[in-house]
Amino acid sequence: VYTAGPGEFWVTGNYKGEFAGMPFTGHAVDGYDPIKKKYVSLWCDSMAPFPMMFEGTADEKGTVTLTCKCPLPE
């Protein structure tokens, strides 16, 4: 479920369900960074002990593509 805010710059997402038969929750904060001139997203969930930070751009059709470099478990 996504909702507008905080402010006029961001949308927040809250996810709840199951993954691999286990309870799963996640939270996202998405928006546009005018300094970087990129779309940005922060994702945290109940299975990863670190935040995932995404950024990307939109093509001429308006499709946004985000990429993330995330640490891998050892």
PyMOL commands that place a pseudoatom at each C-alpha (Angstrom):
pseudoatom trace, name=CA, resn=VAL, resi=1, chain=A, elem=C, hetatm=0, pos=[0.000, 0.000, 0.000]
pseudoatom trace, name=CA, resn=TYR, resi=2, chain=A, elem=C, hetatm=0, pos=[1.474, 3.361, -1.047]
pseudoatom trace, name=CA, resn=THR, resi=3, chain=A, elem=C, hetatm=0, pos=[0.517, 6.705, 0.498]
pseudoatom trace, name=CA, resn=ALA, resi=4, chain=A, elem=C, hetatm=0, pos=[1.563, 10.283, -0.274]
pseudoatom trace, name=CA, resn=GLY, resi=5, chain=A, elem=C, hetatm=0, pos=[3.940, 11.990, 2.114]
pseudoatom trace, name=CA, resn=PRO, resi=6, chain=A, elem=C, hetatm=0, pos=[5.717, 13.066, 4.116]
pseudoatom trace, name=CA, resn=GLY, resi=7, chain=A, elem=C, hetatm=0, pos=[5.282, 16.432, 2.473]
pseudoatom trace, name=CA, resn=GLU, resi=8, chain=A, elem=C, hetatm=0, pos=[4.758, 16.781, -1.247]
pseudoatom trace, name=CA, resn=PHE, resi=9, chain=A, elem=C, hetatm=0, pos=[8.050, 15.189, -2.225]
pseudoatom trace, name=CA, resn=TRP, resi=10, chain=A, elem=C, hetatm=0, pos=[7.741, 11.549, -1.164]
pseudoatom trace, name=CA, resn=VAL, resi=11, chain=A, elem=C, hetatm=0, pos=[5.537, 8.472, -1.251]
pseudoatom trace, name=CA, resn=THR, resi=12, chain=A, elem=C, hetatm=0, pos=[5.826, 5.700, 1.316]
pseudoatom trace, name=CA, resn=GLY, resi=13, chain=A, elem=C, hetatm=0, pos=[5.028, 2.055, 0.800]
pseudoatom trace, name=CA, resn=ASN, resi=14, chain=A, elem=C, hetatm=0, pos=[4.194, -0.606, 3.360]
pseudoatom trace, name=CA, resn=TYR, resi=15, chain=A, elem=C, hetatm=0, pos=[4.196, -4.291, 2.461]
pseudoatom trace, name=CA, resn=LYS, resi=16, chain=A, elem=C, hetatm=0, pos=[2.942, -7.219, 4.484]
pseudoatom trace, name=CA, resn=GLY, resi=17, chain=A, elem=C, hetatm=0, pos=[2.700, -10.855, 3.427]
pseudoatom trace, name=CA, resn=GLU, resi=18, chain=A, elem=C, hetatm=0, pos=[4.720, -14.051, 3.249]
pseudoatom trace, name=CA, resn=PHE, resi=19, chain=A, elem=C, hetatm=0, pos=[7.972, -15.004, 1.590]
pseudoatom trace, name=CA, resn=ALA, resi=20, chain=A, elem=C, hetatm=0, pos=[9.143, -18.628, 1.481]
pseudoatom trace, name=CA, resn=GLY, resi=21, chain=A, elem=C, hetatm=0, pos=[6.397, -19.497, 3.976]
pseudoatom trace, name=CA, resn=MET, resi=22, chain=A, elem=C, hetatm=0, pos=[7.543, -16.909, 6.521]
pseudoatom trace, name=CA, resn=PRO, resi=23, chain=A, elem=C, hetatm=0, pos=[5.978, -13.583, 7.552]
pseudoatom trace, name=CA, resn=PHE, resi=24, chain=A, elem=C, hetatm=0, pos=[7.437, -10.671, 5.588]
pseudoatom trace, name=CA, resn=THR, resi=25, chain=A, elem=C, hetatm=0, pos=[7.145, -6.908, 6.052]
pseudoatom trace, name=CA, resn=GLY, resi=26, chain=A, elem=C, hetatm=0, pos=[8.848, -4.127, 4.127]
pseudoatom trace, name=CA, resn=HIS, resi=27, chain=A, elem=C, hetatm=0, pos=[8.858, -0.356, 3.911]
pseudoatom trace, name=CA, resn=ALA, resi=28, chain=A, elem=C, hetatm=0, pos=[9.810, 1.959, 1.038]
pseudoatom trace, name=CA, resn=VAL, resi=29, chain=A, elem=C, hetatm=0, pos=[10.326, 5.700, 0.715]
pseudoatom trace, name=CA, resn=ASP, resi=30, chain=A, elem=C, hetatm=0, pos=[10.372, 6.848, -2.924]
pseudoatom trace, name=CA, resn=GLY, resi=31, chain=A, elem=C, hetatm=0, pos=[10.856, 10.234, -4.540]
pseudoatom trace, name=CA, resn=TYR, resi=32, chain=A, elem=C, hetatm=0, pos=[12.928, 12.426, -6.833]
pseudoatom trace, name=CA, resn=ASP, resi=33, chain=A, elem=C, hetatm=0, pos=[16.236, 13.999, -5.820]
pseudoatom trace, name=CA, resn=PRO, resi=34, chain=A, elem=C, hetatm=0, pos=[16.537, 17.345, -7.667]
pseudoatom trace, name=CA, resn=ILE, resi=35, chain=A, elem=C, hetatm=0, pos=[20.231, 17.671, -6.760]
pseudoatom trace, name=CA, resn=LYS, resi=36, chain=A, elem=C, hetatm=0, pos=[21.176, 14.292, -8.263]
pseudoatom trace, name=CA, resn=LYS, resi=37, chain=A, elem=C, hetatm=0, pos=[18.447, 14.653, -10.904]
pseudoatom trace, name=CA, resn=LYS, resi=38, chain=A, elem=C, hetatm=0, pos=[17.519, 11.029, -10.239]
pseudoatom trace, name=CA, resn=TYR, resi=39, chain=A, elem=C, hetatm=0, pos=[14.660, 9.048, -8.777]
pseudoatom trace, name=CA, resn=VAL, resi=40, chain=A, elem=C, hetatm=0, pos=[15.579, 7.525, -5.424]
pseudoatom trace, name=CA, resn=SER, resi=41, chain=A, elem=C, hetatm=0, pos=[14.176, 4.808, -3.189]
pseudoatom trace, name=CA, resn=LEU, resi=42, chain=A, elem=C, hetatm=0, pos=[15.049, 3.435, 0.239]
pseudoatom trace, name=CA, resn=TRP, resi=43, chain=A, elem=C, hetatm=0, pos=[13.873, -0.095, 1.080]
pseudoatom trace, name=CA, resn=CYS, resi=44, chain=A, elem=C, hetatm=0, pos=[14.027, -1.905, 4.434]
pseudoatom trace, name=CA, resn=ASP, resi=45, chain=A, elem=C, hetatm=0, pos=[12.460, -5.265, 5.221]
pseudoatom trace, name=CA, resn=SER, resi=46, chain=A, elem=C, hetatm=0, pos=[12.192, -7.943, 7.863]
pseudoatom trace, name=CA, resn=MET, resi=47, chain=A, elem=C, hetatm=0, pos=[14.682, -10.289, 6.171]
pseudoatom trace, name=CA, resn=ALA, resi=48, chain=A, elem=C, hetatm=0, pos=[17.679, -8.043, 5.500]
pseudoatom trace, name=CA, resn=PRO, resi=49, chain=A, elem=C, hetatm=0, pos=[19.792, -6.457, 8.265]
pseudoatom trace, name=CA, resn=PHE, resi=50, chain=A, elem=C, hetatm=0, pos=[20.696, -3.494, 6.024]
pseudoatom trace, name=CA, resn=PRO, resi=51, chain=A, elem=C, hetatm=0, pos=[18.809, -0.822, 4.030]
pseudoatom trace, name=CA, resn=MET, resi=52, chain=A, elem=C, hetatm=0, pos=[18.784, -0.986, 0.234]
pseudoatom trace, name=CA, resn=MET, resi=53, chain=A, elem=C, hetatm=0, pos=[19.206, 2.315, -1.588]
pseudoatom trace, name=CA, resn=PHE, resi=54, chain=A, elem=C, hetatm=0, pos=[18.152, 2.602, -5.219]
pseudoatom trace, name=CA, resn=GLU, resi=55, chain=A, elem=C, hetatm=0, pos=[18.512, 5.372, -7.785]
pseudoatom trace, name=CA, resn=GLY, resi=56, chain=A, elem=C, hetatm=0, pos=[17.753, 5.765, -11.442]
pseudoatom trace, name=CA, resn=THR, resi=57, chain=A, elem=C, hetatm=0, pos=[16.253, 7.745, -14.281]
pseudoatom trace, name=CA, resn=ALA, resi=58, chain=A, elem=C, hetatm=0, pos=[13.171, 7.817, -16.475]
pseudoatom trace, name=CA, resn=ASP, resi=59, chain=A, elem=C, hetatm=0, pos=[13.235, 7.174, -20.211]
pseudoatom trace, name=CA, resn=GLU, resi=60, chain=A, elem=C, hetatm=0, pos=[11.368, 9.215, -22.818]
pseudoatom trace, name=CA, resn=LYS, resi=61, chain=A, elem=C, hetatm=0, pos=[8.203, 7.146, -22.232]
pseudoatom trace, name=CA, resn=GLY, resi=62, chain=A, elem=C, hetatm=0, pos=[8.310, 7.815, -18.469]
pseudoatom trace, name=CA, resn=THR, resi=63, chain=A, elem=C, hetatm=0, pos=[9.452, 4.350, -17.421]
pseudoatom trace, name=CA, resn=VAL, resi=64, chain=A, elem=C, hetatm=0, pos=[11.633, 4.646, -14.322]
pseudoatom trace, name=CA, resn=THR, resi=65, chain=A, elem=C, hetatm=0, pos=[14.496, 2.159, -13.954]
pseudoatom trace, name=CA, resn=LEU, resi=66, chain=A, elem=C, hetatm=0, pos=[16.182, 1.943, -10.554]
pseudoatom trace, name=CA, resn=THR, resi=67, chain=A, elem=C, hetatm=0, pos=[19.377, 0.086, -9.686]
pseudoatom trace, name=CA, resn=CYS, resi=68, chain=A, elem=C, hetatm=0, pos=[20.826, -0.933, -6.339]
pseudoatom trace, name=CA, resn=LYS, resi=69, chain=A, elem=C, hetatm=0, pos=[24.199, -2.151, -5.113]
pseudoatom trace, name=CA, resn=CYS, resi=70, chain=A, elem=C, hetatm=0, pos=[23.396, -4.226, -2.056]
pseudoatom trace, name=CA, resn=PRO, resi=71, chain=A, elem=C, hetatm=0, pos=[25.748, -6.057, 0.253]
pseudoatom trace, name=CA, resn=LEU, resi=72, chain=A, elem=C, hetatm=0, pos=[25.544, -9.837, -0.041]
pseudoatom trace, name=CA, resn=PRO, resi=73, chain=A, elem=C, hetatm=0, pos=[25.444, -12.123, 2.972]
pseudoatom trace, name=CA, resn=GLU, resi=74, chain=A, elem=C, hetatm=0, pos=[28.711, -13.930, 3.612]
for i in range(1, 74): cmd.bond("trace and resi %d" % i, "trace and resi %d" % (i + 1))
show_as sticks, trace
zoom trace
